[in-house]
Amino acid sequence: MAGVWNFAIDRGGTFTDVIAWDDDGRFRTEKLLSENPDQYADAAIEGIRRILAAEDGALGEVRMGTTVATNALLERKGDRVALAITRGFGDALRIGYQARPEIFARHIVLPEQPYETVVEIVERVGADGEIITPLDEEAAWAALKQVRESGIDALAIVLMHGWKFTQHEGRVSEIARELGFTQISVSHEVAPLIKLIGRGDTTVVDAYLSPILRRYVDRVASGLPADTKLQFMQSNGGLTDASAFRGKDAILSGPAGGVVGMVAASGEQRLIGFDMAVRRPTFRTLPGITSWRTRAWSRESASARR
């Protein structure tokens, strides 16, 4: 009788590592180029196929970590995104907190933003929920229609105090759906945070990365039996179902898997880990999980500010 094989896969920018194990404790590994279109459509699916063919086994569950979103953000290869924000705050995310890596530098180079264009929505809700300026639905419809006709398919909606008072954000998202946007990231759903900049950055990154991530997840899922339990590693080190995996949770998917694996493999409390990646090496330390790359990510990826 064929054994059941479970898989843990790390899909990096250059290589994909596949580890499989069965109920008897046997292990198999494969290492493939992540991109090799002349030989296979997807490295993860090919690794699973090779091991199951060699062992004449059945497929159990699949767990994956991936740097698809990570590399798309670093290389600015996400989808085209528009930002819909309260009128008067169109430059708020560009200005940010004015944090400067070199505080005395006189030549300030502002970071490139992931969004391509900004739509200022005529509306304003006060901190207490009072409607200061009613939502102008006709103006919002006209502006978003123009954006959609330009070919932009992803929209990030970030309104003042929208984390708590969600009516206006909800209505703008309905208008966007009616106009045919397929990726709509709404701040009170993505990151219900009181601060506009952090909430806005996270929502924009979600809109920017979720489409490319969804295409990759769908490609993997289509190569597996329909009843396969497919889970992905999130930036927080936890697993989530493939259907719930989205851009904002995927930026540190690969590095987070390395930290979890490092702790599980060693059983120690004080650790130093090193990941020799092609695009950027990572040092990890425990406790605290602080590192050169972790600090860099707080500037470059999580906030999408560099």
C-alpha positions in Angstrom: 0.0 0.0 0.0 1.4 3.4 -1.0 2.3 5.7 1.9 1.0 9.2 2.4 3.6 11.9 2.0 3.4 15.4 3.4 5.4 18.3 2.0 7.1 21.5 3.4 8.3 23.8 0.6 10.3 27.0 0.5 9.9 28.8 -2.8 12.7 31.3 -3.1 13.6 33.7 -5.8 16.3 31.4 -7.2 15.8 27.9 -5.8 12.8 25.9 -4.4 13.5 23.5 -1.6 11.2 20.6 -1.1 11.1 18.3 2.0 8.7 15.4 2.2 8.0 12.9 5.0 5.7 9.9 5.4 4.1 8.3 8.5 7.0 6.0 8.9 9.4 8.8 9.4 11.1 8.6 6.1 12.3 11.8 4.5 12.9 12.8 0.9 14.3 16.1 -0.5 14.4 17.9 -3.8 16.0 21.2 -4.9 14.9 22.8 -8.1 15.3 26.1 -9.9 12.3 28.3 -9.1 12.0 29.4 -12.7 12.8 26.8 -15.4 9.9 27.0 -17.9 11.6 24.7 -20.4 11.4 21.9 -17.9 8.3 22.5 -15.8 5.6 25.1 -15.1 6.1 25.3 -11.4 8.9 24.2 -9.2 6.8 23.3 -6.1 4.5 21.1 -8.2 7.4 19.5 -10.0 9.1 18.6 -6.7 6.0 17.0 -5.3 5.5 15.1 -8.6 9.1 13.7 -8.5 9.0 12.5 -5.0 5.5 10.9 -5.3 6.6 9.2 -8.5 9.8 7.8 -6.9 8.0 6.6 -3.8 4.7 5.5 -5.5 3.1 7.5 -2.8 -0.1 9.5 -2.1 -0.2 13.2 -1.4 -1.0 14.4 2.1 -0.9 18.1 3.1 1.3 20.8 1.6 2.9 23.7 3.6 4.7 26.5 1.7 6.7 29.6 2.4 7.4 31.9 -0.5 9.3 35.0 -1.4 7.0 35.8 -4.3 5.6 38.8 -2.6 8.9 39.8 -1.0 10.7 40.0 -4.3 7.8 41.7 -6.1 8.0 44.4 -3.5 11.8 44.8 -3.5 11.9 44.8 -7.3 8.7 46.9 -7.7 7.0 44.3 -9.8 3.6 44.3 -8.2 0.3 45.2 -10.0 -0.6 48.8 -10.9 -2.4 50.4 -8.0 -4.5 53.5 -7.4 -4.9 55.1 -3.9 -8.3 56.5 -2.9 -7.8 58.7 0.1 -9.7 61.6 1.8 -9.6 64.9 0.0 -6.6 67.0 1.2 -4.5 63.9 2.2 -3.3 62.9 -1.3 0.3 63.4 -0.3 0.1 62.0 3.2 1.6 58.6 2.5 4.3 60.2 0.4 5.2 62.5 3.2 5.0 59.7 5.8 6.4 60.4 9.2 9.5 62.2 7.8 11.7 59.6 9.4 15.3 60.0 8.1 18.0 57.3 8.1 20.6 60.1 8.0 19.1 63.0 10.0 21.6 65.6 9.0 21.5 64.8 5.2 20.5 67.9 3.2 19.7 66.0 0.1 16.5 64.0 0.8 15.5 61.4 -1.7 11.8 60.4 -1.2 11.1 56.8 -1.7 9.2 55.5 -4.7 5.6 54.7 -3.7 3.9 51.5 -4.9 0.7 53.3 -6.0 0.6 54.9 -9.5 -2.0 57.5 -9.0 -4.1 59.1 -6.3 -7.8 59.8 -6.2 -8.9 62.3 -3.5 -12.4 61.4 -2.3 -14.7 64.2 -1.3 -15.6 63.1 2.2 -14.6 63.6 5.8 -15.5 61.9 9.1 -14.4 63.4 12.4 -12.6 61.5 15.1 -15.9 61.2 17.0 -17.8 59.8 13.9 -19.5 63.1 13.0 -20.0 63.5 9.2 -18.1 66.7 8.5 -18.3 66.3 4.7 -20.8 63.8 3.2 -19.4 61.4 0.7 -19.8 62.7 -2.9 -20.7 59.4 -4.6 -21.0 60.9 -8.1 -17.5 62.5 -7.9 -16.1 59.3 -6.5 -17.7 57.3 -9.3 -16.4 59.6 -12.0 -12.9 59.7 -10.7 -12.6 55.9 -10.1 -14.2 55.2 -13.5 -11.4 57.2 -15.2 -8.8 55.3 -13.2 -10.3 51.9 -14.2 -10.5 52.9 -17.9 -6.7 53.7 -17.7 -6.1 50.0 -17.1 -5.5 50.0 -13.3 -7.2 47.0 -11.7 -6.2 47.3 -8.1 -7.4 49.9 -5.6 -6.4 50.8 -2.0 -9.0 52.7 -0.1 -7.8 54.7 2.9 -10.1 57.3 4.5 -9.6 59.4 7.6 -10.8 57.6 10.7 -12.0 54.8 8.4 -10.5 52.2 10.8 -13.5 52.9 13.2 -16.1 54.6 11.1 -16.3 52.4 8.1 -19.4 53.6 6.2 -17.6 55.8 3.7 -14.9 53.2 3.0 -17.5 50.6 2.5 -19.5 52.6 0.0 -16.4 53.6 -2.0 -15.5 49.9 -2.2 -19.0 49.1 -3.5 -18.5 51.7 -6.2 -15.1 50.2 -7.1 -16.6 46.7 -7.4 -19.4 48.1 -9.7 -16.8 49.6 -11.9 -14.9 46.3 -12.2 -11.9 46.6 -10.0 -10.8 43.0 -9.2 -8.4 43.8 -6.3 -9.9 46.2 -3.7 -8.1 46.6 -0.4 -10.1 48.5 2.2 -8.1 49.8 5.2 -10.6 48.9 7.9 -10.6 45.3 6.6 -6.8 45.1 5.9 -5.3 46.9 8.9 -7.9 48.5 11.3 -5.2 50.8 12.9 -5.8 54.3 14.3 -2.8 55.9 12.5 -3.4 56.9 8.9 0.1 56.4 7.6 0.6 52.8 8.9 -2.9 51.8 7.9 -2.4 53.4 4.5 1.0 51.8 3.8 -0.3 48.4 4.7 -3.4 48.8 2.6 -1.4 50.0 -0.4 1.0 47.1 -0.1 -1.9 44.6 0.1 -3.4 46.0 -3.1 0.0 46.0 -4.8 1.0 42.4 -3.9 -2.2 40.5 -3.5 -2.9 40.0 -7.3 0.5 38.6 -8.1 0.4 36.4 -4.9 -3.1 35.2 -5.8 -2.0 34.2 -9.3 0.9 32.2 -7.8 -1.3 30.5 -5.2 -3.9 29.6 -7.8 -1.2 28.2 -10.1 0.0 25.9 -7.2 -3.5 24.9 -6.2 -4.4 24.1 -9.8 -1.6 21.6 -9.9 -2.8 19.7 -6.8 -5.9 17.5 -6.2 -8.9 19.6 -5.3 -9.1 18.1 -1.7 -5.4 18.9 -0.9 -4.8 20.9 2.3 -2.6 23.7 1.1 -1.3 26.2 3.6 1.1 29.2 3.4 3.5 30.7 5.9 2.6 34.2 7.0 5.0 37.0 8.1 4.0 36.3 11.7 5.2 32.7 11.5 1.8 31.1 11.4 0.2 29.1 8.6 -3.0 30.1 6.9 -5.2 28.4 4.3 -4.3 29.2 0.7 -7.6 31.0 0.1 -6.9 33.4 3.0 -3.3 34.2 2.0 -3.0 37.9 1.0 -0.3 40.4 0.2 0.0 42.1 3.5 0.7 38.8 5.3 3.2 37.5 2.7 6.1 40.0 2.8 8.1 38.0 5.3 6.7 34.6 4.5 10.0 33.0 3.5 12.2 34.6 6.2 9.5 33.8 8.9 9.7 30.2 7.9 13.4 30.2 8.4 13.0 31.6 12.0 10.4 29.0 12.8 12.5 26.2 11.4 15.6 27.4 13.2 13.9 27.3 16.6 12.2 23.9 15.9 15.4 22.3 14.7 17.6 23.5 17.6 15.4 23.6 20.6 17.6 26.4 22.0 16.5 29.7 23.4 19.4 31.9 22.3 20.2 31.5 18.6 21.9 33.2 15.7 20.7 32.2 12.2 22.1 33.1 8.8 20.2 32.9 5.5 22.4 33.3 2.4 19.8 34.6 -0.1 20.6 35.9 -3.5 18.9 39.2 -3.2 19.8 39.9 0.4 21.3 37.8 3.2 19.5 37.6 6.6 20.9 37.4 10.1 18.4 36.4 12.8 18.9 36.4 16.5 16.8 35.0 19.3 15.4 36.1 21.7 13.9 39.2 20.2 14.5 38.2 16.5 16.3 41.4 15.8 18.7 41.6 12.8 20.2 43.8 10.2 17.6 42.6 7.7 14.7 42.7 10.1 15.5 46.4 10.7 15.9 47.0 7.0 12.5 45.3 6.4 10.8 47.7 8.7 11.9 50.5 6.5 11.8 48.9 3.1 9.1 46.3 3.0 6.6 46.5 5.9 6.1 50.2 5.3 7.1 50.1 1.6 9.1 53.3 2.2 12.3 52.4 0.4 
